[in-house]
């Protein structure tokens, strides 16, 4: 699998994402936000965590206007895979690739700790390495991770089995304990917790490995 990791000014999880993807067997390219095109034959685009453009205006709002974001949207519209984590999730909602918005945490504090997540569906390339109902532990590190969506939108994503992960104990006020959301075609995933920070036992756990390995396995067999 060929993957591209987008780098914005203020990205700080881009290397972590690249390391996790390489460890799973992907060929990874780093792509600067001012680039208007992607490398050839990219299968997956990863939009990493961090504080793109200092989180001015709204988190991810400026990054969503970068030249590379147009290429990300075009890739997704062609049926390509996109993974957005933390700030990357915020960017994907700002581009319109995913519904809802990420608001200030309900306790108005930055949260940095490991949290337990329930895998809600295994029916996606991103979650195929798990079984529905599995509980995994990923780190979170965010100030604006409170997932918000209107009642009609929530009803739709619930009915379409598009909630990928839920918090076991909600740390930020997200509606319906939602931690990760899939697109309509299930090829775009946005999530606040960091699977790329859970792939090395030396860093506290390896629950994220199944996401990356499962993703590569699914794409290799497609």
RODO-2510 file (C-alpha; in nm, 4 decimals, decimal comma):
residues 222
     n   res          X          Y          Z
     1     x     0,0000     0,0000     0,0000
     2     x     0,1197     0,3476    -0,0830
     3     x     0,0334     0,6106     0,1760
     4     x     0,0807     0,9869     0,1923
     5     x     0,1033     1,1736     0,5231
     6     x     0,0082     1,5405     0,4935
     7     x     0,2216     1,7918     0,6854
     8     x     0,0845     2,1327     0,7848
     9     x     0,2611     2,4081     0,9800
    10     x     0,1948     2,2949     1,3368
    11     x     0,1522     1,9231     1,2629
    12     x     0,3231     1,7251     1,5393
    13     x     0,2050     1,3678     1,4816
    14     x     0,3097     1,3362     1,1179
    15     x     0,6228     1,1344     1,1963
    16     x     0,4305     0,9129     1,4418
    17     x     0,1778     0,8389     1,1679
    18     x     0,4486     0,7618     0,9128
    19     x     0,6262     0,5277     1,1559
    20     x     0,3029     0,3403     1,2321
    21     x     0,2189     0,3007     0,8635
    22     x     0,5697     0,1854     0,7734
    23     x     0,5672    -0,0660     1,0576
    24     x     0,2467    -0,2105     0,9124
    25     x     0,4136    -0,2454     0,5714
    26     x     0,3144     0,0697     0,3842
    27     x     0,5333     0,2716     0,1487
    28     x     0,4996     0,6237     0,2939
    29     x     0,5529     0,9680     0,1395
    30     x     0,5405     1,2954     0,3323
    31     x     0,3446     1,5670     0,1501
    32     x     0,3742     1,9393     0,2318
    33     x     0,0486     2,1338     0,2589
    34     x     0,1408     2,3745    -0,0226
    35     x     0,1707     2,0903    -0,2722
    36     x    -0,1283     2,0883    -0,5047
    37     x    -0,0918     1,7262    -0,6128
    38     x    -0,0291     1,3910    -0,4482
    39     x     0,2385     1,1374    -0,5422
    40     x     0,1277     0,8844    -0,8035
    41     x    -0,0763     0,5772    -0,7115
    42     x    -0,1552     0,6756    -0,3536
    43     x    -0,3973     0,4384    -0,1804
    44     x    -0,4321     0,6113     0,1565
    45     x    -0,3945     0,9695     0,2738
    46     x    -0,3340     1,0255     0,6442
    47     x    -0,4061     1,3681     0,7920
    48     x    -0,2208     1,3699     1,1240
    49     x    -0,2725     1,5345     1,4593
    50     x    -0,1193     1,8566     1,5823
    51     x    -0,2141     2,2214     1,5801
    52     x    -0,2264     2,3180     1,2127
    53     x    -0,1789     2,6910     1,1705
    54     x    -0,1899     2,7300     1,5486
    55     x    -0,5602     2,6362     1,5604
    56     x    -0,6516     2,9929     1,4632
    57     x    -1,0103     3,0654     1,3542
    58     x    -1,1365     2,7113     1,4189
    59     x    -0,9238     2,4010     1,4552
    60     x    -0,8543     2,2725     1,1037
    61     x    -1,0310     2,5618     0,9284
    62     x    -0,7198     2,7156     0,7697
    63     x    -0,5671     2,3772     0,6881
    64     x    -0,8860     2,2856     0,5012
    65     x    -0,8086     2,5707     0,2583
    66     x    -0,4516     2,4570     0,1840
    67     x    -0,3789     2,3432    -0,1739
    68     x    -0,3217     1,9822    -0,0639
    69     x    -0,6660     1,9664     0,0988
    70     x    -0,8284     2,0012    -0,2430
    71     x    -0,6280     1,6984    -0,3543
    72     x    -0,7374     1,5110    -0,0411
    73     x    -1,1029     1,5832    -0,1194
    74     x    -1,0565     1,4771    -0,4816
    75     x    -0,8883     1,1547    -0,3686
    76     x    -1,1777     1,0775    -0,1345
    77     x    -1,4350     1,1602    -0,4019
    78     x    -1,2644     0,9068    -0,6309
    79     x    -1,3130     0,6409    -0,3640
    80     x    -0,9675     0,6668    -0,2101
    81     x    -0,9026     0,6003     0,1577
    82     x    -0,8437     0,8849     0,4033
    83     x    -0,7598     0,8653     0,7741
    84     x    -0,7783     1,1807     0,9855
    85     x    -0,6647     1,1683     1,3473
    86     x    -0,7241     1,4420     1,6071
    87     x    -0,6463     1,7652     1,4200
    88     x    -0,6812     1,5562     1,1045
    89     x    -1,0389     1,4718     1,2081
    90     x    -1,1040     1,8424     1,2537
    91     x    -0,9637     1,9121     0,9057
    92     x    -1,1862     1,6441     0,7494
    93     x    -1,4999     1,7941     0,9028
    94     x    -1,3934     2,1394     0,7809
    95     x    -1,3532     2,0081     0,4257
    96     x    -1,6984     1,8477     0,4414
    97     x    -1,5669     1,4938     0,3948
    98     x    -1,7168     1,3998     0,7325
    99     x    -2,0289     1,5307     0,9066
   100     x    -2,0390     1,7227     1,2318
   101     x    -1,7857     1,9462     1,4034
   102     x    -1,5309     1,9275     1,6835
   103     x    -1,6001     2,1775     1,9599
   104     x    -1,4223     2,2821     2,2795
   105     x    -1,4080     2,0042     2,5390
   106     x    -1,7019     2,0263     2,7763
   107     x    -1,4710     2,0744     3,0757
   108     x    -1,2804     2,3479     2,8888
   109     x    -0,9507     2,1733     2,9600
   110     x    -0,6862     2,0097     2,7441
   111     x    -0,7065     1,6315     2,7881
   112     x    -0,3968     1,4127     2,7554
   113     x    -0,4315     1,0520     2,8688
   114     x    -0,5133     0,7029     2,7482
   115     x    -0,8825     0,6219     2,7100
   116     x    -1,0783     0,3042     2,6474
   117     x    -1,2766     0,2824     2,3252
   118     x    -1,5435     0,0404     2,2157
   119     x    -1,5184    -0,0738     1,8540
   120     x    -1,8693    -0,0213     1,7185
   121     x    -1,8307    -0,1838     1,3789
   122     x    -1,5822    -0,4069     1,2005
   123     x    -1,7448    -0,3232     0,8664
   124     x    -1,4744    -0,0915     0,7350
   125     x    -1,1172    -0,1306     0,6202
   126     x    -1,0078     0,0734     0,9220
   127     x    -1,1787    -0,1485     1,1807
   128     x    -1,1590    -0,4865     1,0042
   129     x    -0,8734    -0,5869     1,2330
   130     x    -1,1093    -0,5779     1,5307
   131     x    -1,4427    -0,7356     1,6189
   132     x    -1,7443    -0,5220     1,7010
   133     x    -1,7580    -0,4902     2,0770
   134     x    -1,3808    -0,5041     2,1312
   135     x    -1,2451    -0,2539     2,3823
   136     x    -0,9104    -0,0930     2,2971
   137     x    -0,6961     0,1728     2,4598
   138     x    -0,5611     0,4717     2,2642
   139     x    -0,4133     0,8004     2,3872
   140     x    -0,6006     1,1273     2,3421
   141     x    -0,4462     1,4741     2,3400
   142     x    -0,6891     1,7517     2,2509
   143     x    -0,8645     2,0671     2,3624
   144     x    -1,1348     2,0635     2,0955
   145     x    -1,2463     1,7006     2,0717
   146     x    -1,6127     1,7387     2,1636
   147     x    -1,7867     1,5827     1,8613
   148     x    -2,1102     1,7622     1,7793
   149     x    -2,3765     1,6859     1,5193
   150     x    -2,7441     1,7741     1,4907
   151     x    -3,0161     1,5243     1,5782
   152     x    -3,0922     1,4364     1,2159
   153     x    -2,7254     1,3848     1,1331
   154     x    -2,6776     1,1675     1,4397
   155     x    -2,9795     0,9591     1,3457
   156     x    -2,8349     0,9078     0,9974
   157     x    -2,4851     0,8007     1,0990
   158     x    -2,6266     0,5676     1,3652
   159     x    -2,8679     0,4087     1,1166
   160     x    -2,5889     0,3633     0,8603
   161     x    -2,3499     0,2003     1,1116
   162     x    -2,0974     0,4800     1,0620
   163     x    -1,9872     0,5244     1,4220
   164     x    -1,6508     0,3484     1,4272
   165     x    -1,5520     0,4011     1,7908
   166     x    -1,7185     0,5229     2,1102
   167     x    -1,5620     0,6318     2,4370
   168     x    -1,6243     0,3893     2,7225
   169     x    -1,6035     0,6885     2,9579
   170     x    -1,6632     1,0107     2,7657
   171     x    -1,3727     1,2518     2,8348
   172     x    -1,4849     1,5536     2,6319
   173     x    -1,8642     1,5700     2,6038
   174     x    -1,8938     1,4210     2,2540
   175     x    -2,2530     1,3466     2,1554
   176     x    -2,3433     0,9786     2,1992
   177     x    -1,9853     0,9153     2,3226
   178     x    -1,8646     0,9227     1,9598
   179     x    -1,4865     0,9019     1,9140
   180     x    -1,4666     0,8147     1,5427
   181     x    -1,6917     0,8508     1,2376
   182     x    -1,6941     0,6957     0,8900
   183     x    -1,7989     0,8560     0,5621
   184     x    -2,0968     0,7306     0,3625
   185     x    -1,8759     0,5064     0,1493
   186     x    -1,6855     0,3938     0,4629
   187     x    -1,3495     0,4888     0,3080
   188     x    -1,2898     0,8002     0,5182
   189     x    -1,2406     0,7740     0,8947
   190     x    -1,1996     1,0613     1,1356
   191     x    -1,1208     0,9998     1,5006
   192     x    -0,9904     1,2016     1,7945
   193     x    -0,7887     0,9271     1,9743
   194     x    -0,4435     0,8430     1,8369
   195     x    -0,3970     0,4850     1,7079
   196     x    -0,0494     0,5778     1,5811
   197     x     0,0573     0,6364     1,9411
   198     x    -0,0502     0,2842     2,0366
   199     x     0,1711     0,0690     1,8142
   200     x     0,4785     0,0226     2,0338
   201     x     0,4815    -0,1586     2,3652
   202     x     0,7513     0,0800     2,4827
   203     x     0,5025     0,3644     2,4489
   204     x     0,2414     0,1951     2,6653
   205     x     0,0419    -0,0341     2,4383
   206     x    -0,0109    -0,1838     2,0943
   207     x    -0,3885    -0,1729     2,0489
   208     x    -0,3453     0,0542     1,7469
   209     x    -0,1503    -0,2048     1,5494
   210     x    -0,4665    -0,3893     1,4452
   211     x    -0,6051    -0,0754     1,2820
   212     x    -0,3021    -0,0283     1,0582
   213     x    -0,2432    -0,3964     0,9842
   214     x    -0,6118    -0,4575     0,9217
   215     x    -0,6239    -0,1597     0,6874
   216     x    -0,3297    -0,2849     0,4837
   217     x    -0,4698    -0,6387     0,4744
   218     x    -0,8069    -0,5169     0,3508
   219     x    -0,6537    -0,3002     0,0809
   220     x    -0,4164    -0,5762    -0,0311
   221     x    -0,7075    -0,8151    -0,0792
   222     x    -0,9380    -0,5603    -0,2468
***
